[in-house]
């Protein structure tokens, strides 16, 4: 199976057109069609469905395209790593970070890292809830920065603790729920969970910590704006880092609920796959994150 043929299939899938795929790869359309046909003959299965409006993948084509994308990503990472090991700090680095990390740590880490390694192209994605670390495990990002998930299997993920964080219960400033004194009083409230499902997210851990069942989700969001909008604009409750809840832009519209159970304690960490931890750019970026966390912790002092 030729790498060029796999790239031809990927281009066709991503552009939805053989003509556009050929243009992207700088080859003729007949040459691209031949490369994909060779793949189909080799596998004995159709990969693309052709029509007047373009192309779409068959189930077999989707399987191969997904794997080919992973192969291409791994090869590009290998090339970057080889060049970096030779002393040439070039390539790209893809980072996913939760909002608190984006607010506190990432700006300083980016400033110092980019000044030291201008040849590394950085891409930063915001992730509101990353306990499953799905993007990291799939190889879609090299570094994830967020609360350290509980129960990580040994050797699965390399973890560099950065700083402690506190997840507090918040609600709208004028909500009667702001006077609640315990989690039990909030059990029937309209909870906003963060993540991609209604399994509870951070709230699940807070309630479980105190021997309570998980409340029912009234909404599930995977966006900081969505979380803040629901908390500030309606009679909802949710969890967010104390530093974000106390920010002037948020504090004007929401308040921390003074429950007796207190905050959910967590640890902000930089996480990467074992194979990525060997990449010089990854190691250096995590080092810059650690310095930023130390600097911030030093400035904050007893507030932690």
N, C-alpha and C positions, 0 to 999 in steps of 0.2 A: 504494500500500500504506500503510494508516494505522498510525501508531504505536500507537494504542489497540488495534487488532486484533492487532498483534504482542504487546502486553502481555497480551491475553486468552489467546493461544496459550501464552505462557510460563507464565502462572499455571496453566493447565490441565495443562501438562506437569509443572510442579513440585509441584502438589498432587495430581495423579492423579485429579482429580474436577472436573467442571464446576460442581457446587454449591459446593465449597470455593473454586474459582477465582473464582466470582462474589462470594462472601463476602469474599475477600481484596481484590478490586478495588472493592467497594462498589457493585456493579451487580446487576441482576436476572439470573437464569440464562438466560432467553430472550434478553436483550440480549447476553450473552456468547456464547451459542451462535450468534447471528446474526453477530457479528463474526468468529468463526472460520469460519463458513460462507462469508462474503464472501471471506475469504482463499483458501479452497479453490476457489471459483468463479474468482477472479482468476488463480490459478496453474494451474487445470485439473488439480489433483491432490489426493487425500485426504491430510489432515494428521494426523487422529486416528482411532483405532479405538475405538469406543464399545462398552461392555458393561455388564452389570448391576453389575460390581464397580468401574467407573470408566472411565478413558480411558488409552490408550497411544499413543505416536507411531508413525506409519508411517515408513519410511525418508525420505520427502520431508519429513515433519513434523519429524524429528530434525534434518535439515539446516537447515531454516528456524529452528527453535527455538535451535539453537546460534548461528546468525548473529544472531538477534534478541537473544540474551543479550549478545553482544558490542556490538551497537548500543546497547542500553540502558546498558551499562557505560560506553561512550564518551560518551554524552550526559550521564550523571551527572557524569563527569569534566570535561566541557566546562563544565557549569554551575558546578562547584566552582572551576575555573580562572578563569572570568569574574568570579566574586565575589571571588576572591582577588586578581586583578589590579586590582580596584576598591578594594582595601584591606581587604576583609572576610575575615579568615582563618578560614573555616569549611569544613566538608566532612569527608571521610574520607581516610585514607591507609592503604594495605595494604602491609605489609612482610614479606618472607620472609628469614629469617636462619639461618645455620648455628649449631650449639650454641656454638662458641667465641665468636661475636659476641654471642649471647644472654647468655653468661656475663660477658663483659668490657665490651663497648661499648654494647649496647642499653639496659641499665638507666640508665646515666648520660645517654645521648642522650635517652631518654624523659623522664627527670626534668627536664632543662633545656628540652626542646622543649615538653613539656606545660605547663610553667610559663609559657612565652612565648606559646603558642598553645592555650589551653584549648578553643577552638572547633573544633579538629581532632580528629576521632575516629580513634584508631589501632587497627589490627588487626595482630597479629604472629603469623606462622606459623613453626614450626620446619622447616627443611629440612636433612637430614643431608648430602645431596650434590646440588649444583645446577649441575653443569658444563654441562648442556644449557640452563639458564635457561629451561626450557619455560614456567613460570608467568609469567615476566617477558615473554617474547615473545608469549604469548597475551593479555597485558593483564590477567591475573588479579591481579597485584601491581604496585605502582608502583616499589618499590625492592627489590632483592635484595642481601643482605650476605653475602659469603662469599669463598672463594678465587677469584681472578681466573682464568677458564678460559684455556687456551692457544689461540692461533690464532683469536681473534675477528675476523670480517671487519670491515674499516674502515667506520665509520659505522653498524654494526649496533647497538651498545650503547655508551652513555656510561659511562665507567669513572672512578671517583674512588678511587685507591689510599689505603688507610687505615693499614695496618701490616703488617710481615712476620710470617709464621707458619711453624712447622716441624711437619711431619707425621712422627711417629716410629712405628716398629714396636713393637707391644706384644703381650704374651701374659700368661697367668695367672701369678701370683707363684710357684706351685710347679711350673710346667711346665718340663720339661727344655729346651724351646725357648728359654727365657730365657737360656740359656748360648751361644746361637748367635753366631758372630762375623762372618757374612757373609750376604748375600741368597741366595747359592747354597745355603747350608745350610738355608735356609727354603723352598726352591723346592717341595719335596714336602709341606710342612706343610699343615694344614687352614686355609685362608685365609678370612676373612670380608671380603667386599667391601661397600662402601657404594654405594647407588644403587638403580636400578630394574631393572638387568640384570646379567648376569655378565660384563660386558666388562672388568672390572678396576678401574674407578674410580680412586682415587688410587694404588692399588698398581700399576696399569698404567704410570703415569707414572714411578714410582720405579724399577721394573724396567727400563723402556725407557731411562731416563737412564743406566743402567749396562750397556746392551747385552744385557740378559737377556730371555728370553721371559716372558710373563705367566703366573703360576702358575694352576692350576685353582681355581675357586671351590668351597668346601665349603658356603658359605652366603652369601646376599645379604640385606642388611638396609637399611631406610630409616628407622630409628629409633635414637636415641641409646641408649635403654634396651636395645634388642635387641643393639646392638653391644657395649655394656658387659657385658651378661649373658652373651653367648657367650664373650667374652674371659676374663671372670673365672670362669665356671663350667665351662669345658671346655678341651680342649687345642687351642685355636685361636690364630691370630695375625691381626693386622689393623693398620690405620693410624688414628691419631687425633692431634689437635693435642697438642703437648708439654704445654701448660698444663692440658688436661683430664686427661691421663695422670698429671700430677704432683699433681692435686688430692687432698687427703687422703682423700676418699671413694673415689676410684678407686685411689690408690696403695696402699691397704690390701690390695687384691686383685689388682693387676696390676703388671707392671714393664716398663720400656722395654728392648728388646733392644739390646745394645751392638754393632750391626753396624758394620763398618769403613766402609761406604758413607755412614753418617750419615743425617740426616733429609732428607725431601723439602721443599725450600724453596718457599714460595708467598707470595702477597701477598693479604691480606684487602682487599677493595674493596667500595665501594658502587656498584651498577650499576643503570641505569635505561634505558628506551627514549628515543631522541632527543626524541620529542614530550612525554614525561613530564618531561624535564629542564627544560622551560620553566615547569612548574607551580610557583608560589611555595612551596607547602607541601613539595613534593619537594625543591626547592633548599635550603630551610631545614632540613629533617630531615637531609639529607646534610651540611650545615654543622655540625649538632650532633653527628653521628657523627664527623666529622673532629676536632672539638674533644675528644670523648671519647677518640679514638684517640691524639691528641697528649698528653692528660692521662695516659693509661695508659702510653704509651711513656716519658713523662717520669718516672713513678714507678718503672717497671721498669728504666730505664737500660740498663746493659750486658747485661742478660739477653737483650736482643734481638740 
